[in-house]
Amino acid sequence: MFMACCFRVKVETSKHNVVGREEEVSSGLSYKAASSFVPLTSRTEDEVLRSNNLTCFTINEVRAATRNFHPDSMIGKGGFGCVFKGWIDEHTLAPTKQGTGFAVSVKRLNDKSNQGHSEWLTEINYLGQLHHPNLVKLIGYCIEDECWILVYEFLTKGSLDNLLFKRASNFQPLTWKIRMKIALDVAKGLAFLHSDEVNVIHGNLKTSKILIDSNHNAKLYNFGLAKDIPEIDMIDPDMVYIQGPYDAPEYKLIGIAIFSSQYHDYYNLPKKNLQFYS
């Protein structure tokens, strides 16, 4: 099947629009990393929050953008917490009325979970430093009133999981051309993460962690379980990795997640989500 083929990607440059807008992505592997990418393990929380170029929103700004987390604004829910659709000004990033400015996704993590705080900080560390057309753009964060909040660009078509499994009278299945484009976009995102300059594994690759914009450009999402990949002789056997029936053989054998584990996840996306073939 097509997911088992190899993709050769060419590094090119592309133009990016203003923060928060869906980007027009070229066919190349354009990317931008911080001039000196710093692993999370070498920095404290204060250092992570001070060193990025993200906007620190107040809780009142987030509440205004989401109509005080109104249930009608909720667009997603999971073990991590809830995601709301909000609106902010394109230039000032101040909250605006519903339907004005541009839309953002506001993820409020579960404040009862220590893991929630860890994943919140991990996302800020990685997405605050890494910028690529096939990675979702993190605009800012909020840490106030014991709330851990992340503000991302809003992608109109939602998750690939939703596009594959959604069933409604007016639902149109994805064409094979679009599915191939999405598969290539995911490969480009992974190639960037696995490059020598970045050296990161996503750690939770599945269709619910792939977001699609209005032009069917795919972007990797949710870096809460991302990991820096050390040299093989320095690997910590306690590295966290999502277990499942289609895990890579080396992970099942020794419990270590490395790049080949991520490629195995990529090739097995159709098995994990059989609707990819429907």
N, C-alpha and C positions, 0 to 999 in steps of 0.2 A: 504494500500500500504506500501512498505517497509520503507518509510521515517517515518512512524508513530511508528515504533518499538523502543524499548529502547536498548541502547548499554551499556554493562558493560566493562569498560576499565581497564586494569591492568597497574600500574606504573612500568616501567622498565627503564633500561639505554640503550643508543644506542651510536654508534660511529658516530662522525661527521667528514666529510672531510674538506678540506681547505675552507676558505671563498669564496663564489661565486660559488662553485661547487654544482651541484644537489646532495642532500644527499640520502644515502641509509637508508630508514626509517624502523625501526623495527616495529613489530606489537603492541608494547606497547605505553604507553603515556609518553615517556621520555620528560623531560623538564628541562629548566634552567631559573631561574629568577635572577635578580640582588639580591645580599645578602640583600638589603633593598630597595624594590621597592618604588619609590617616586612619588606620584600623580602629574600630571601636574599643578594642581591648586596651589600647594605649591611652585612652582619654577618660576623664571623669565626666559626669553629667554636665557640670557647669562648663567645662571646656567644649563639649559637643554643642551646647546651646549658644555659646558665645562665638564659635568659629564659623558658623554657617551664614548664608545670605538670606535666610528665610525670614518671613514676617512673624513677629510675636503678637498674636491677636489677644485682646482682653476677652474675658468671658462675656462681657456685655456686648462687644462687637459680634461675637459668634452667635449669641442669642438673637441679636437684631437681624443678622443675616439669615437665620433659619426660622424666624418667627417663634423664637423661644423653644426651639426643637419641637415644633408642632408636628403631631402625628401625620398630617397630610404631607409634610416635607420629607418623611422617612422614605428612603429608596433602597435600604438594605438592612439586614439584621443577621447577626451571627454570634458565636461564642465570644468574640472579641468585644462586642457592643453593637452600636447602631450607626448607620450612615444616613445623613440628611442632605438634601439639596438646599444650597443657600445662594445668595446673590451679593456680589460686592462690586465696587466701582473699578473700572478697568485701569484707572491711573492711580488713584489714591489708596485703593484696596479697602476703603471704608465700606461698611454694610449699606446696602441699598434696598429699595422696595422690591418685592417679588416681581420678577419679569423685567427688571431694569439692570443695567450693567452687564456683567457676565456671570454665568452660573459656576458654582464650585461644589465639590463634594466634601462634606464635613463628617469626619469619622470620630465619634466619641467612644473611647475605649472604656471597657468595664473597669470602674474604679475600685472594685472589690478584689481585683486579681493582681497579684504581684507580676504575673506574666504579662498582663496588659501594659504595665509601666515599662517593662523591659522591651517589649515589642515597639512601643511608642518611641523610646529612645533610639532603638536600632534603626527604625525608619528615618528618623531625623538625621542620624549619622550618615546613612548611605545616600538617601535622596537629597540631603542637603549638600552633598559633594558631587554626586553623579548626575549628568544630564545627557540624555540621549533620546532621539525621536521615538524609540520603542520602549522607553521607561516612562511610567506615569510621572507627571510633574507635581512635586510637592511645593505648595505656595507658602505655607506657614504652619504654625502650631499654637496651642494655648495650654498653659499649665497654671491654672488658677482655680480656687475653690475645690481643690482635690479632683479636678477634671483633667484628663489627658486627651487632648484633641488634636487632630491633624486635618489640615485643609488642603485639598488637592484640586487640580483642574477637573472639570466635569466632562466626562465622555458620554455623548448622547445615547449611544447604543448599549451601554452597560457592559456586563460581563459576557465573555464568549459562552460560558455555561448557560446563561439565560437565552442567548441566541440559538443555541443548539437544542435546548430542551423545552423552550416556550412553545405552547400549543394554544392557538386561538383561531377563530374563524378567518381573520385577515392576516394570519402569519404566513410569511413567505420564507421557506428554507433557504439557507445560504447556498449560493451557486458554488460549483467546484472551483471556479476561478477565484472567487473570494476566499474560499477555504485555503487554497494554495497561497494566496497573498498573506493571509493571517499566519499560516505556518512559517512562511519566510520571514515575516516581521518578528515572530517569536525567536526564530533562529538568530536574527540580527541582534536582538536584545541580549540573548545569552552569549553570543560571540563577544559583545562589548564587555559584559560582566566577567567573562573568562579571559579577557586580554591581560597581557603582562602588566599593564598600567593599573588595572583594577583588581583582578585576582579575587573575585567574589563569587560565591554560589548563592542562588536565590533561596533554595532550601524548602520551597513549598510550591513547586510548579504544577498547576492544574488549571483547567479551563475557568474556574471561578476566580482565578488570580490573573486573568488576562482581560483587559478592558479594550473596548472597540469604540473608535470615534465615528463621526458621521460619514467619513470617507472609507470606512472599514480598515483604518490603520490600527494595528494591534499594539498594545503597550503592557509591559509586565507591571504588576501591581502587588502591593502588600509585601513589603520587605522586612516584616517583623521577625522572620526566622532566618534572615540572610546571615551568612558567615564569611569571614575572611578565610581563605584557604592557605594554610601554612605549608612549609616544605614537608614532604612525606614523612621525614624522620622526626617531625615536630608535632604531628597530628595528635590531638587530644581525643582519646577514645570515648569521652563523654560528650562529644559534640552532638547537639540536638538535631534530629532529622525526622521528617514525617515518615512513618512506617505505613506500608500498604502492600497489597498483593502483587504489585508490579514494581517493587523496589529493585534497584540494581543488585546483581549477585554479590558484588564485593561488599555492599552495605549489609546485606543479609548475613554474610559470612563473618565480618569483623566489626560491623557497626560504625564504619567510617564513611562519611560523605565527601566525595571528591568530584572533580569535573565530570568524570565518566558517569557518575551517579546521576548528574543533571542531564547528560545526554540521553541516558536510559529513560529518564522521566519524559523527555521530549519525544522520543521515538514511541513511547507507550501512551501518549495522550489519547490516541484513538481507542486503546483498550480500556483506559480508565473512563472514557466518555464515548461509548459506542455510537452515540448519535452523530459523531463527527462524520460517519460514513453514510448517514441516512439521507 
